[in-house]
């Protein structure tokens, strides 16, 4: 029998955000003039002739995402979408502000970014798994499942350089989602591969969400944003233009871009 205090604690846990961004800003310092060599850079640095322009990839971004929520991120190229995911993945750290993420994060940002073209698919599975923080034993236990999901059993011992772009993406997605994660970061990876495999990816993401995984989903497809996400945020030049129900945000973005609405 649960006491009143236990029930209150469970309710607070359920509504506690798993991702919280507070006034997050990311600044890049871009040289005002192009420097063509390390030698020229060193000379200008010694002469104190290097001038920089501050570029704010994110500027004052703040919102919360809850457990098991699918949260979309929309905006044009250069709006700050991928930068935002990298902050959540702890690849980048805020120049200003604070971010809190509870639990293990599985980033599907650039599938295959940790692969080596001269190694076989088999070897790359263990390499990529290590980069994601898993032991050799953990990867060995799910190896067969990874290969089966990626549909690469006939090519798994071939060098990765012989794989097509779609095959590399399939292998990367399969490795990155081989283990349960509290937060799944998805950056346009569902645009690679055939329709049948995209459906498999969506089904796996949905299965993760049913188990409590929170999904941050970046896409230029407003149809996917509407169908997969409950809420969304629209970024423009590093700032939030709108945040709310996914359908409403997607329609606002399409209207501002002079694009017809999608169902």
Secondary structure, DSSP 8 states (H G I E B T S, - for coil): ---HHHHHHHHHHHHS-SEEEEEEEEEEEEESS---SHHHHHHHHHTT---EEEEEEEEEEEEEE-TT-EEEEE--TTSSHHHHHHHHTTSS--SEEEEEE-S-EEEESSTTTT--TTSBHHHHHHHHHHHTT--HHHHHHTHHHHHHHHT-TTTTTSBGGGS-HHHHHHHHHHHHTSS--SEEEEESGGGSS-HHHHHHHHHHHHHHHHTT-EEEEE-S-HHHHHHH-SEEEEEETTEEEEEEEHHHHHHHHHHHTT-----
